[in-house]
């Protein structure tokens, strides 16, 4: 009986050690980068002229997707042009454009600003300047070859929000596939009837 208990405890110990080792190795795969922009691009040419627009750094492409969206409220066509630049060989569909427009209904354009550092519900999502965008990965972000799911951090959400990207092996460039980070967040204090 003692041998059985000893073997059982030894097996559980090995299993626990194995799981802990896997968790540690996965945690090492997490990474984040913060990008700083003095100004926000107003045109596709300005966006394309940024150093990050070489599209070889997947984190930079995720950050640039947010910059492209900052024009959506004032100039939807220019914003779509910037997003198409970031999408490369697979431009925005009318349905994807409409989905973005739907996210901003009822004056919710503040969602975009919430992803800049310093923007919180308390200050009505007014970003600090220069503009900073934090992009992070998880241990599972690159599980599928030539695909990535990265995360942007919002001052109005408890957890980071995803953006999907794809690498074009022939050029080594990363392109935007799907913006998934425009979900609802806490309302700014100016519009929160419970604030």
C-alpha positions in Angstrom: 0.0 0.0 0.0 2.8 2.4 0.9 4.5 1.7 -2.5 1.2 2.5 -4.3 0.8 5.8 -2.4 4.4 6.6 -3.1 4.1 5.9 -6.8 0.9 7.9 -7.0 2.5 10.9 -5.3 5.6 10.6 -7.5 3.4 10.6 -10.6 1.5 13.6 -9.5 4.7 15.4 -8.7 6.1 14.7 -12.2 2.8 15.9 -13.7 2.7 19.1 -11.7 6.4 19.8 -12.5 5.6 19.2 -16.2 2.6 21.5 -16.2 4.5 24.2 -14.3 7.4 23.9 -16.9 4.9 24.3 -19.8 3.3 27.4 -18.1 6.7 29.0 -17.6 7.8 28.3 -21.1 4.5 29.7 -22.5 4.7 32.8 -20.3 8.2 33.6 -21.8 6.4 33.9 -25.2 4.5 37.0 -24.1 5.8 40.4 -25.3 4.7 44.0 -25.6 5.9 47.0 -27.6 4.8 50.6 -27.2 4.9 52.9 -30.3 5.2 56.6 -30.1 3.8 59.0 -32.7 4.2 62.8 -32.5 1.2 63.4 -34.7 -1.5 61.4 -36.3 -1.4 60.8 -40.0 -4.1 62.6 -42.0 -3.5 60.8 -45.4 -2.4 57.5 -46.7 0.8 59.0 -47.9 1.6 60.3 -44.4 0.8 56.9 -42.9 3.0 55.2 -45.6 5.8 57.6 -44.8 6.1 56.5 -41.2 9.1 54.3 -40.3 6.7 51.7 -39.0 5.0 51.4 -42.4 7.7 49.1 -43.8 5.2 46.5 -42.6 7.9 44.1 -41.5 7.1 44.4 -37.7 3.8 42.8 -36.9 3.4 44.8 -33.8 3.9 48.1 -35.7 1.2 47.1 -38.2 -1.2 46.5 -35.4 -0.4 50.0 -34.0 -0.8 51.6 -37.4 -4.3 50.1 -37.7 -5.4 52.3 -34.8 -3.8 55.4 -36.5 -5.8 54.7 -39.7 -9.0 54.5 -37.6 -8.5 58.0 -36.1 -9.5 59.4 -39.5 -12.7 57.4 -39.8 -15.0 59.9 -38.1 -13.7 63.0 -40.0 -12.8 61.4 -43.4 -14.1 57.8 -43.9 -12.6 57.5 -47.4 -9.1 58.4 -46.2 -9.4 56.1 -43.3 -10.4 53.2 -45.6 -7.6 54.1 -47.9 -5.1 53.8 -45.0 -6.7 50.5 -43.9 -6.4 49.2 -47.4 -2.7 50.1 -47.4 -2.3 48.0 -44.2 -4.5 45.2 -45.6 -2.2 44.8 -48.7 -3.5 42.2 -51.2 -6.9 41.9 -49.5 -8.7 45.3 -49.3 -11.6 46.3 -47.0 -14.9 44.8 -48.0 -18.1 46.9 -47.9 -19.3 44.6 -45.0 -16.1 45.2 -43.0 -16.4 49.0 -43.5 -20.0 48.9 -42.4 -19.0 46.9 -39.3 -16.6 49.6 -38.3 -19.2 52.3 -38.9 -21.6 50.4 -36.8 -19.2 50.3 -33.9 -19.1 54.1 -33.9 -22.8 54.7 -33.9 -24.3 56.8 -31.2 -21.2 58.9 -30.8 -18.9 56.0 -29.8 -15.9 57.3 -31.7 -14.2 57.6 -28.3 -13.5 53.9 -28.6 -10.6 54.7 -30.9 -9.0 57.2 -28.6 -9.3 54.8 -25.7 -6.4 52.8 -27.1 -3.9 55.7 -26.7 -1.9 55.9 -23.5 -3.4 58.2 -20.9 -6.9 58.0 -22.3 -9.4 57.0 -19.6 -13.2 57.4 -19.0 -12.3 60.0 -16.4 -10.7 62.3 -18.9 -13.2 61.5 -21.7 -10.6 59.5 -23.5 -8.2 62.4 -24.1 -4.9 60.8 -25.1 -1.6 62.0 -23.7 0.8 63.5 -26.3 2.9 62.3 -27.9 0.5 59.5 -28.9 1.5 56.1 -27.5 0.0 52.7 -28.5 0.8 49.5 -26.6 0.6 46.3 -28.5 1.2 42.9 -26.9 1.2 39.2 -27.7 0.4 36.1 -25.7 2.2 32.8 -25.8 -0.5 31.7 -28.4 -0.3 34.7 -30.7 1.8 33.0 -33.3 0.5 29.4 -33.0 -0.5 29.3 -36.7 2.3 29.8 -39.2 2.2 33.2 -41.0 -0.7 34.4 -38.8 -0.8 36.5 -35.6 -3.3 37.6 -33.1 -2.0 40.6 -31.2 -3.7 42.8 -28.6 -4.2 46.6 -28.1 -4.7 48.0 -24.6 -7.7 50.3 -24.0 -8.1 52.6 -21.0 -11.8 51.7 -20.9 -11.5 47.9 -20.9 -10.3 45.4 -18.3 -8.5 43.2 -20.9 -6.6 43.9 -24.1 -8.5 43.6 -27.4 -7.4 41.5 -30.4 -6.4 42.3 -34.0 -5.6 39.6 -36.5 -2.7 39.9 -39.0 -1.2 37.7 -41.7 2.3 37.5 -43.1 3.0 37.4 -46.8 6.1 35.1 -47.0 7.2 36.3 -50.4 7.8 39.8 -49.1 8.1 39.2 -45.3 5.5 41.9 -44.7 2.6 41.7 -42.3 -0.9 42.8 -43.2 -4.0 43.6 -41.3 -6.7 40.9 -41.6 -9.4 41.8 -39.1 -9.9 44.5 -36.5 -11.5 42.9 -33.5 -10.7 45.5 -30.9 -13.6 47.9 -31.4 -16.0 46.3 -28.9 -17.8 48.4 -26.3 -15.8 49.9 -23.5 -16.8 52.0 -20.4 -18.4 55.2 -21.5 -16.5 58.5 -20.9 -17.6 60.4 -17.9 -19.2 63.2 -20.0 -21.7 60.7 -21.4 -22.1 58.3 -18.5 -25.4 59.0 -16.7 -24.2 57.0 -13.7 -20.9 58.9 -13.3 
